[in-house]
Amino acid sequence: MSAPNLAPIPELFVSYDSAAKLKHEAGELVSWDLTARQVCDLELLMNGGFHPLKGFLTEADYDGVVKDMRLADGTLWPMPINLDVSEAFAEKVEPGQDIALRDAEGVILGIMSVTDKWVPNKSVEAELVFGADDIAHPAVNYLHHKAGSVYLGGPITGIQQPVHYDFKSRRNTPNELRAFFRKLGWRKIVAFQTRNPLHRAHQELTFRAAREAEANLLIHPVVGMTKPGDIDHFTRVRCYEAVLDQYPASTTTLSLLNLAMRMGGPREAVWHGLIRRNHGCTHMIVGRDHAGPGKNSEGKDFYGPYDAQDLFRKYEAEIGIQMVDFKQMVYVQERAQYEPRDEVEEGATILDISGTELRRRLREGLDIPDWFSFPAVVEELRRSKPPRAEQGFTVFFTGFSGSGKSTIGNALMVKLMEMGGRPVTLLDGDLVRKHLSSELGFSKEHRDINIRRIGYVASEITKNGGIAICAPIAPYLATRAAVREMVESYGAFLEVHVATSIEECERRDRKGLYKLAREGKIKEFTGISDPYEEPKDPEVRLETEMNDIDYCAQQVILKLENMGLIRG
């Protein structure tokens, strides 16, 4: 008989023949195009990674999870898993109705039988699930600025898995991993959850964890959605594969988990434990500040360093998986080896490189010693993250109409082109309106769409090593924050507030727009009949009324030099 952790677990997929029939019938249903996060959630619902969930949470289950980390029937489950949709779509759907769930390319992945529809209190969800209603937390920011305003709940009928074209041999469903463990005769398996590349300290940590638990090792990195700004999963998987031969093949395997992390600290640790149990693991390494999102808006850590371990320990029996405490590993120079920090005697020379210091060394092209990481890993990281002066970046001007954004942007473009080395593109507000957004008006919704389009184009330019200079009005804080997040996935973002007063802009009024706005002939005009939300902490603030254009452009150049984005 198989050990309980190796026996097959339920999936939500129907048979091949039934799937073919349902796919045909689903063509007549109302369809929802899933977001990237929803695709991750749906995949783990269908393949058993989120067992015992049979679909997106009902309202009763959601309320129980938010308040007490329990489903309506009392089962432990710490993270809300709901289908968030727009108000417009929700109006087309009623409980009792089936909807088709499609990926970004329109492929039907499953059918949802809607049983519940409600408008959640997202502030309460943020407070109870993530500990604070603070948009500095990436999941809270997602709740308020990306997630749909209406939640749908109901069971899922799985038709097919999402298609992944990358690293196919490394992607395993829970039942595939359980079958693999059965075949090799593994009974005890310790999971190592990570969203970062592996360095020598991680290798020593995982070796010790496996020995301590007398278990085999599953390196189980997340390749779905992690924290904004994290190293992309393509680079990370190449790093994992580069060091896999440092582990004994008979006791270690690597599998990729298509999970959308919430960076929820203690609750996330419990969630990760349940997911790893479903994948056949018996132990899991829980790290210091496990799945922590970093600092809150007041500059303090969202969670205590051991909060995740404490909560996991409290529910360990219910999770059904044993915790292996993360031990901080440091390099002891005298013995040329890694040891747990709390076991090193006083007076020994300890060497360590923090994540922040590693990023600085990569950014500035500095040496990364062999005792810290593997040469193959460093090589992959340098390919993905060249020194900052060789990376793409975005300069985003914001300010009133007539403030001088486009003029300064043009001057900056010329100066950067004079330096050479990278292509430079100016995304001027008027030109974008003409070529990308000619069908849009000037309502708040349309302005947001226009700015997000600019942000998307800028992020693609940045990703491909170019320089994007954007010069729209961009009056809203939340929209500018969304653009920053888009760009910072690939490179640096420099916000420049052209702080020309509304009086001076109106005095200049070269296009006669302010006059028309005052006469009521232009509706929703920024600064006159529509608000401008001033940047709170831009990288550069320019005063144009007393300074010429060349001086202003030079201030941006100096800041770019200071940030290491151009060489002095």
C-alpha positions as CSV (number, residue, x, y, z in Angstrom):
1,M,0.0,0.0,0.0
2,S,1.1,3.5,-0.8
3,A,1.9,5.9,2.1
4,P,-1.0,8.4,2.5
5,N,1.1,11.2,1.1
6,L,1.8,9.2,-2.0
7,A,-1.8,8.0,-2.8
8,P,-3.5,9.8,-5.7
9,I,-5.6,12.9,-4.7
10,P,-8.8,14.1,-6.4
11,E,-8.6,16.4,-9.4
12,L,-11.4,18.4,-11.0
13,F,-10.7,17.3,-14.6
14,V,-13.3,15.3,-16.5
15,S,-12.4,12.5,-19.0
16,Y,-11.0,13.3,-22.4
17,D,-14.3,12.5,-24.2
18,S,-16.3,14.5,-21.7
19,A,-13.9,17.4,-22.0
20,A,-14.2,17.4,-25.8
21,K,-18.0,17.5,-25.5
22,L,-18.0,20.2,-22.8
23,K,-15.6,22.3,-24.8
24,H,-18.0,22.3,-27.7
25,E,-20.9,23.2,-25.5
26,A,-19.0,25.9,-23.6
27,G,-18.6,27.8,-26.8
28,E,-22.2,29.0,-26.3
29,L,-21.6,30.2,-22.7
30,V,-20.8,33.6,-21.4
31,S,-17.0,33.7,-21.2
32,W,-14.6,35.3,-18.7
33,D,-11.0,35.9,-19.9
34,L,-8.8,34.9,-16.9
35,T,-6.1,37.2,-15.6
36,A,-2.6,35.8,-15.1
37,R,-3.2,35.3,-11.4
38,Q,-6.5,33.6,-12.0
39,V,-4.9,31.2,-14.5
40,C,-2.5,30.2,-11.7
41,D,-5.3,29.7,-9.3
42,L,-7.4,27.7,-11.7
43,E,-4.6,25.4,-12.6
44,L,-4.0,24.5,-8.9
45,L,-7.7,24.1,-8.3
46,M,-8.1,21.7,-11.2
47,N,-5.0,19.6,-10.6
48,G,-5.5,19.1,-6.9
49,G,-2.9,21.6,-5.7
50,F,-5.6,23.5,-3.8
51,H,-7.3,20.3,-2.5
52,P,-9.9,20.2,-0.8
53,L,-11.3,23.2,-2.7
54,K,-13.6,22.2,-5.5
55,G,-13.8,25.6,-7.1
56,F,-13.6,29.3,-6.3
57,L,-14.8,30.0,-2.8
58,T,-18.5,30.6,-2.0
59,E,-19.4,33.7,0.0
60,A,-19.7,31.6,3.2
61,D,-16.3,30.0,2.6
62,Y,-14.8,33.3,1.8
63,D,-16.1,34.9,5.0
64,G,-14.8,32.0,7.1
65,V,-11.3,32.1,5.4
66,V,-11.0,35.8,5.9
67,K,-12.0,35.8,9.5
68,D,-10.8,32.5,10.9
69,M,-8.7,30.8,8.2
70,R,-11.4,28.1,7.8
71,L,-13.9,27.1,5.2
72,A,-17.6,27.0,6.2
73,D,-17.2,23.3,7.1
74,G,-14.3,24.1,9.5
75,T,-11.5,22.9,7.2
76,L,-8.3,24.8,7.6
77,W,-7.7,27.1,4.6
78,P,-5.9,30.5,5.0
79,M,-6.1,32.3,1.7
80,P,-9.2,33.6,-0.2
81,I,-9.4,32.0,-3.7
82,N,-12.1,33.8,-5.6
83,L,-12.9,34.8,-9.2
84,D,-12.8,38.6,-9.1
85,V,-14.6,40.1,-12.1
86,S,-15.6,43.6,-13.3
87,E,-19.0,45.1,-12.5
88,A,-19.9,45.0,-16.2
89,F,-19.3,41.3,-16.4
90,A,-21.0,40.6,-13.1
91,E,-24.2,42.2,-14.4
92,K,-24.3,39.5,-17.1
93,V,-24.1,36.6,-14.6
94,E,-26.4,35.3,-12.0
95,P,-26.1,32.4,-9.5
96,G,-27.2,29.1,-11.2
97,Q,-25.5,30.0,-14.4
98,D,-22.4,28.4,-16.0
99,I,-19.6,30.4,-17.4
100,A,-16.6,29.4,-19.6
101,L,-13.2,30.3,-18.2
102,R,-10.7,31.1,-21.0
103,D,-7.0,31.9,-21.0
104,A,-5.5,35.0,-22.6
105,E,-5.6,33.4,-26.1
106,G,-9.3,32.4,-25.7
107,V,-8.7,28.7,-25.0
108,I,-11.4,27.3,-22.7
109,L,-9.8,25.8,-19.6
110,G,-12.8,25.0,-17.5
111,I,-16.5,25.7,-16.7
112,M,-17.6,27.4,-13.5
113,S,-21.0,26.9,-12.1
114,V,-21.7,30.2,-10.4
115,T,-23.4,29.7,-7.0
116,D,-22.5,33.1,-5.3
117,K,-22.0,36.6,-6.4
118,W,-21.1,39.4,-4.0
119,V,-19.2,42.7,-3.5
120,P,-16.5,42.1,-0.9
121,N,-15.2,44.6,1.7
122,K,-11.6,44.7,0.4
123,S,-10.4,46.8,3.3
124,V,-11.5,44.1,5.7
125,E,-10.0,41.4,3.6
126,A,-6.7,43.3,3.5
127,E,-6.7,43.9,7.3
128,L,-7.5,40.3,8.3
129,V,-5.6,38.4,5.6
130,F,-2.5,40.5,5.1
131,G,-2.5,42.4,8.5
132,A,-2.9,45.9,7.1
133,D,-4.9,47.9,4.5
134,D,-1.7,49.3,3.2
135,I,-1.0,49.4,-0.6
136,A,2.7,49.1,0.0
137,H,1.8,45.4,0.4
138,P,1.7,44.0,-3.2
139,A,-1.4,41.8,-2.5
140,V,-3.3,44.8,-1.0
141,N,-2.3,47.0,-3.9
142,Y,-3.6,44.2,-6.2
143,L,-6.9,44.0,-4.3
144,H,-7.6,47.7,-4.6
145,H,-6.1,48.6,-8.0
146,K,-6.2,45.4,-10.1
147,A,-8.8,42.9,-8.8
148,G,-12.3,43.2,-10.1
149,S,-14.9,44.7,-7.7
150,V,-17.3,41.7,-7.7
151,Y,-16.4,38.1,-6.5
152,L,-17.9,35.0,-8.0
153,G,-17.9,31.6,-6.3
154,G,-18.8,28.1,-7.3
155,P,-17.5,24.7,-8.4
156,I,-15.2,24.1,-11.3
157,T,-15.3,21.5,-14.1
158,G,-11.8,21.1,-15.5
159,I,-11.5,20.7,-19.2
160,Q,-7.8,21.2,-19.8
161,Q,-4.6,22.4,-18.1
162,P,-3.1,25.8,-19.1
163,V,-0.5,25.3,-21.7
164,H,3.1,26.0,-20.7
165,Y,5.7,26.1,-23.5
166,D,8.7,26.5,-21.1
167,F,10.4,23.9,-18.9
168,K,7.8,21.3,-19.7
169,S,9.8,18.4,-18.1
170,R,10.1,20.3,-14.9
171,R,6.3,21.0,-14.4
172,N,4.5,18.3,-12.4
173,T,1.0,18.1,-11.1
174,P,0.5,16.9,-7.5
175,N,-0.4,13.4,-8.7
176,E,2.6,13.3,-11.1
177,L,4.9,14.1,-8.2
178,R,3.2,11.5,-6.0
179,A,3.7,8.9,-8.7
180,F,7.3,9.9,-9.1
181,F,7.9,9.6,-5.3
182,R,6.2,6.2,-5.3
183,K,8.3,4.9,-8.2
184,L,11.5,5.9,-6.5
185,G,10.4,4.6,-3.1
186,W,10.6,7.9,-1.4
187,R,8.5,8.1,1.7
188,K,9.6,11.3,3.4
189,I,10.1,14.4,1.3
190,V,11.1,17.8,2.5
191,A,10.0,20.7,0.2
192,F,12.1,23.8,-0.3
193,Q,9.9,26.8,-1.2
194,T,11.8,29.6,-3.0
195,R,11.2,32.5,-5.4
196,N,14.9,33.4,-5.6
197,P,18.0,31.8,-7.2
198,L,19.9,29.2,-5.1
199,H,23.3,30.2,-3.7
200,R,25.7,28.2,-1.6
201,A,24.0,29.1,1.7
202,H,20.7,27.6,0.3
203,Q,22.5,24.5,-0.8
204,E,23.9,23.9,2.7
205,L,20.6,24.8,4.3
206,T,18.7,22.3,2.1
207,F,21.3,19.6,2.7
208,R,21.0,20.0,6.5
209,A,17.2,20.1,6.3
210,A,17.0,16.8,4.4
211,R,19.5,15.2,6.8
212,E,17.6,16.5,9.9
213,A,14.3,15.1,8.5
214,E,15.9,12.0,7.1
215,A,14.1,12.8,3.9
216,N,14.6,13.3,0.2
217,L,14.6,16.8,-1.1
218,L,12.1,18.5,-3.4
219,I,13.3,21.9,-4.7
220,H,9.9,23.5,-5.4
221,P,10.3,27.0,-6.7
222,V,7.4,29.3,-7.6
223,V,7.2,30.2,-11.3
224,G,3.8,31.8,-11.3
225,M,3.5,35.3,-9.9
226,T,5.9,36.4,-7.2
227,K,6.8,39.8,-5.7
228,P,7.0,42.7,-8.3
229,G,10.6,43.3,-9.1
230,D,11.7,39.7,-8.5
231,I,14.1,38.0,-10.9
232,D,12.0,36.5,-13.8
233,H,11.4,32.8,-13.6
234,F,13.2,32.0,-16.8
235,T,16.5,33.2,-15.3
236,R,15.8,31.5,-12.0
237,V,15.0,28.1,-13.5
238,R,18.2,28.3,-15.5
239,C,20.0,29.0,-12.2
240,Y,18.3,26.0,-10.5
241,E,19.3,23.8,-13.4
242,A,22.9,25.1,-13.3
243,V,23.4,24.0,-9.7
244,L,21.2,20.8,-9.7
245,D,24.3,18.7,-10.3
246,Q,25.6,19.9,-6.9
247,Y,22.9,17.7,-5.3
248,P,22.9,13.9,-5.4
249,A,20.5,12.9,-8.1
250,S,19.2,9.9,-6.1
251,T,17.9,12.0,-3.3
252,T,16.9,15.4,-4.9
253,T,14.5,16.5,-7.6
254,L,13.4,19.9,-9.0
255,S,9.8,20.7,-9.9
256,L,8.2,24.0,-10.7
257,L,5.0,25.3,-9.0
258,N,2.8,27.6,-11.0
259,L,1.5,29.5,-8.0
260,A,0.5,33.1,-7.8
261,M,2.0,34.2,-4.4
262,R,0.3,36.8,-2.3
263,M,3.4,37.5,-0.1
264,G,1.1,37.0,2.8
265,G,3.7,36.1,5.5
266,P,2.2,33.8,8.2
267,R,-0.9,32.9,6.4
268,E,1.1,32.3,3.2
269,A,3.3,29.9,5.1
270,V,0.3,27.8,6.2
271,W,-1.0,27.9,2.6
272,H,2.3,26.8,1.2
273,G,2.3,23.9,3.7
274,L,-1.1,22.7,2.5
275,I,-0.1,23.0,-1.2
276,R,3.1,21.0,-0.5
277,R,1.1,18.3,1.4
278,N,-1.0,18.0,-1.7
279,H,2.1,17.5,-3.8
280,G,3.1,14.5,-1.6
281,C,5.6,16.2,0.8
282,T,5.9,15.3,4.4
283,H,8.1,18.2,5.5
284,M,8.7,21.8,4.5
285,I,11.4,24.4,5.2
286,V,9.8,27.5,6.6
287,G,12.0,30.5,6.3
288,R,12.7,33.5,8.4
289,D,10.1,36.1,7.3
290,H,8.7,33.5,5.0
291,A,6.9,35.1,2.0
292,G,7.3,38.5,3.6
293,P,6.6,41.5,1.3
294,G,9.2,43.8,2.8
295,K,8.5,47.2,4.3
296,N,5.1,48.9,4.9
297,S,4.4,52.5,4.1
298,E,6.0,53.6,7.4
299,G,9.2,51.8,6.6
300,K,8.6,48.9,9.0
301,D,8.4,45.2,8.2
302,F,4.9,43.9,7.6
303,Y,5.5,40.8,9.7
304,G,7.9,39.7,12.4
305,P,10.8,37.5,11.4
306,Y,9.3,34.4,13.1
307,D,5.6,35.1,12.8
308,A,5.3,32.6,9.9
309,Q,7.1,29.8,11.8
310,D,4.9,30.5,14.9
311,L,1.6,30.2,12.9
312,F,2.8,27.2,11.0
313,R,3.8,25.4,14.2
314,K,0.3,26.2,15.7
315,Y,-1.5,24.4,12.8
316,E,1.2,21.8,12.0
317,A,-1.0,18.8,12.8
318,E,-3.9,20.1,10.7
319,I,-1.7,21.0,7.8
320,G,-0.4,17.5,7.8
321,I,3.2,18.4,7.1
322,Q,6.1,18.9,9.5
323,M,8.0,22.2,9.6
324,V,11.8,22.3,9.3
325,D,13.0,25.6,10.8
326,F,15.0,27.8,8.4
327,K,18.4,28.4,9.9
328,Q,20.4,31.4,8.9
329,M,23.5,30.1,7.2
330,V,26.7,32.1,7.3
331,Y,30.1,31.6,5.8
332,V,32.9,31.1,8.5
333,Q,36.1,32.3,7.0
334,E,38.4,30.3,9.2
335,R,36.8,27.0,8.3
336,A,35.8,27.9,4.7
337,Q,32.3,26.5,5.2
338,Y,28.7,27.5,5.9
339,E,27.3,26.9,9.4
340,P,24.1,28.0,11.2
341,R,24.6,31.5,12.6
342,D,23.6,30.4,16.2
343,E,26.3,27.7,16.2
344,V,29.2,29.9,15.3
345,E,31.5,30.8,18.3
346,E,32.2,34.3,19.3
347,G,35.2,35.8,17.6
348,A,34.9,33.8,14.3
349,T,35.0,35.7,11.1
350,I,31.6,35.6,9.5
351,L,31.0,36.6,5.9
352,D,27.6,37.2,4.4
353,I,26.1,39.1,1.5
354,S,22.5,40.3,1.8
355,G,20.0,40.3,-1.0
356,T,20.3,44.0,-1.2
357,E,24.1,43.8,-1.4
358,L,23.9,41.2,-4.1
359,R,21.6,43.3,-6.2
360,R,24.0,46.3,-5.7
361,R,26.9,44.2,-6.9
362,L,25.0,43.0,-9.9
363,R,23.7,46.5,-10.7
364,E,27.2,48.0,-10.5
365,G,29.0,45.1,-12.1
366,L,31.1,44.3,-9.0
367,D,32.7,41.0,-8.0
368,I,30.5,38.3,-6.4
369,P,32.8,35.9,-4.6
370,D,32.8,32.1,-5.2
371,W,32.2,31.4,-1.5
372,F,28.8,33.2,-1.8
373,S,27.4,31.7,-5.0
374,F,28.2,29.3,-7.8
375,P,29.9,30.7,-10.9
376,A,27.2,29.3,-13.2
377,V,24.5,31.1,-11.1
378,V,26.4,34.4,-11.2
379,E,26.8,34.0,-15.0
380,E,23.1,33.6,-15.5
381,L,22.3,36.5,-13.2
382,R,24.7,38.8,-15.0
383,R,23.1,37.8,-18.4
384,S,19.7,38.7,-17.0
385,K,20.7,41.7,-14.9
386,P,23.5,43.5,-16.6
387,P,25.0,46.6,-14.8
388,R,22.5,49.4,-14.5
389,A,24.3,51.6,-17.0
390,E,23.5,48.9,-19.6
391,Q,19.8,48.3,-18.7
392,G,16.7,49.9,-20.1
393,F,14.8,52.4,-18.0
394,T,11.8,54.8,-18.2
395,V,11.7,58.5,-17.4
396,F,8.1,59.4,-16.7
397,F,7.2,63.2,-16.7
398,T,4.0,64.3,-15.1
399,G,2.4,67.7,-14.7
400,F,-0.3,70.1,-15.9
401,S,-0.9,70.7,-19.6
402,G,1.6,73.4,-20.7
403,S,4.0,72.7,-17.8
404,G,6.9,72.0,-20.1
405,K,6.9,68.2,-19.9
406,S,7.2,67.5,-23.7
407,T,9.8,70.3,-24.2
408,I,12.0,69.0,-21.4
409,G,11.4,65.4,-22.6
410,N,12.7,66.4,-26.0
411,A,15.8,68.1,-24.6
412,L,16.5,65.0,-22.5
413,M,16.0,62.7,-25.5
414,V,18.6,64.7,-27.5
415,K,21.1,64.6,-24.6
416,L,20.7,60.8,-24.2
417,M,21.0,60.2,-27.9
418,E,24.1,62.3,-27.9
419,M,25.6,59.9,-25.3
420,G,24.6,56.9,-27.4
421,G,24.6,53.2,-26.4
422,R,20.9,52.7,-26.1
423,P,17.9,53.5,-28.3
424,V,15.7,56.4,-26.9
425,T,12.0,56.7,-27.5
426,L,9.8,59.7,-26.6
427,L,6.2,58.8,-25.8
428,D,4.7,62.3,-25.9
429,G,1.2,62.6,-24.6
430,D,-0.2,64.3,-27.8
431,L,1.5,61.8,-30.1
432,V,0.3,58.8,-28.1
433,R,-3.2,60.2,-28.2
434,K,-2.9,60.5,-32.0
435,H,-1.4,57.1,-32.8
436,L,-2.4,54.8,-29.9
437,S,-5.5,56.2,-28.2
438,S,-7.4,58.2,-30.9
439,E,-10.7,56.5,-29.9
440,L,-10.4,57.6,-26.3
441,G,-12.0,60.6,-24.6
442,F,-11.0,62.4,-21.4
443,S,-13.1,60.6,-18.8
444,K,-11.2,59.2,-15.8
445,E,-11.6,55.7,-17.2
446,H,-10.3,56.7,-20.6
447,R,-7.4,58.7,-19.1
448,D,-6.4,55.6,-17.1
449,I,-6.5,53.4,-20.2
450,N,-4.4,55.9,-22.1
451,I,-1.7,56.1,-19.3
452,R,-1.7,52.3,-18.9
453,R,-1.1,52.0,-22.6
454,I,1.9,54.3,-22.4
455,G,3.1,52.3,-19.4
456,Y,2.9,49.1,-21.3
457,V,4.8,50.4,-24.3
458,A,7.4,51.9,-21.9
459,S,7.8,48.6,-20.0
460,E,8.4,46.8,-23.3
461,I,11.0,49.4,-24.4
462,T,12.6,49.0,-20.9
463,K,12.6,45.2,-21.0
464,N,14.4,45.3,-24.3
465,G,17.2,47.6,-23.1
466,G,16.0,50.9,-24.5
467,I,15.1,54.2,-22.8
468,A,11.5,55.3,-22.8
469,I,10.7,59.0,-22.1
470,C,7.0,59.5,-21.3
471,A,5.4,62.9,-21.1
472,P,1.6,62.7,-20.4
473,I,-0.3,64.7,-17.8
474,A,-1.0,61.4,-15.9
475,P,-3.0,63.2,-13.1
476,Y,-3.8,60.2,-10.9
477,L,-1.5,58.6,-8.2
478,A,-2.9,55.1,-8.6
479,T,-2.4,55.0,-12.3
480,R,1.1,56.3,-12.1
481,A,1.8,53.7,-9.4
482,A,0.5,51.0,-11.8
483,V,2.8,52.2,-14.6
484,R,5.8,52.2,-12.1
485,E,5.0,48.6,-11.2
486,M,4.8,47.6,-14.9
487,V,8.1,49.2,-15.7
488,E,10.0,48.1,-12.6
489,S,9.5,44.4,-13.5
490,Y,12.1,45.1,-16.2
491,G,14.2,48.1,-15.2
492,A,14.3,51.4,-13.4
493,F,11.5,54.0,-13.3
494,L,12.2,57.7,-12.7
495,E,9.2,59.9,-12.0
496,V,9.8,63.5,-12.8
497,H,7.2,66.0,-11.5
498,V,7.2,69.2,-13.7
499,A,5.9,71.4,-10.9
500,T,4.8,74.4,-12.9
501,S,1.9,76.2,-11.2
502,I,-1.6,76.1,-12.8
503,E,-1.4,79.9,-13.0
504,E,1.8,79.8,-15.1
505,C,0.5,77.0,-17.3
506,E,-2.7,79.0,-18.0
507,R,-0.6,82.1,-18.7
508,R,1.4,80.2,-21.3
509,D,-1.6,78.4,-22.8
510,R,0.0,78.0,-26.3
511,K,-2.8,75.8,-27.5
512,G,-5.7,77.8,-26.0
513,L,-6.9,74.8,-24.0
514,Y,-7.3,76.6,-20.7
515,K,-9.4,79.3,-22.3
516,L,-11.7,76.7,-23.7
517,A,-11.8,74.9,-20.4
518,R,-12.7,78.1,-18.5
519,E,-15.5,78.7,-21.0
520,G,-16.8,75.1,-20.4
521,K,-16.1,74.0,-23.9
522,I,-13.6,71.3,-22.7
523,K,-15.0,69.1,-20.0
524,E,-12.9,67.3,-17.3
525,F,-9.8,69.4,-17.9
526,T,-7.0,68.8,-15.4
527,G,-6.5,71.6,-13.0
528,I,-9.7,73.4,-14.0
529,S,-12.6,71.0,-13.7
530,D,-10.7,67.8,-12.9
531,P,-8.1,67.2,-10.1
532,Y,-4.4,66.7,-10.4
533,E,-3.0,64.4,-7.7
534,E,0.5,65.7,-7.1
535,P,3.3,63.1,-6.8
536,K,4.3,62.7,-3.1
537,D,7.8,61.6,-3.5
538,P,9.1,61.8,-7.1
539,E,12.7,61.0,-8.0
540,V,13.0,64.5,-9.4
541,R,10.9,67.7,-9.0
542,L,11.5,70.4,-11.5
543,E,10.6,74.1,-11.1
544,T,10.4,75.5,-14.6
545,E,9.2,79.1,-13.9
546,M,12.7,80.3,-12.9
547,N,14.8,77.8,-14.8
548,D,15.4,77.3,-18.5
549,I,14.8,74.0,-20.4
550,D,18.4,73.0,-20.7
551,Y,18.9,73.3,-16.9
552,C,15.8,71.2,-16.2
553,A,17.0,68.5,-18.6
554,Q,20.4,68.5,-16.9
555,Q,18.8,67.9,-13.5
556,V,17.3,64.7,-14.8
557,I,20.7,63.7,-16.4
558,L,22.4,64.3,-13.0
559,K,19.8,62.1,-11.3
560,L,20.2,59.3,-13.9
561,E,24.0,59.4,-13.2
562,N,23.4,59.3,-9.5
563,M,21.2,56.2,-9.9
564,G,23.8,54.5,-12.0
565,L,21.6,54.4,-15.1
566,I,24.1,56.4,-17.2
567,R,27.8,56.7,-16.8
568,G,29.2,60.0,-15.7
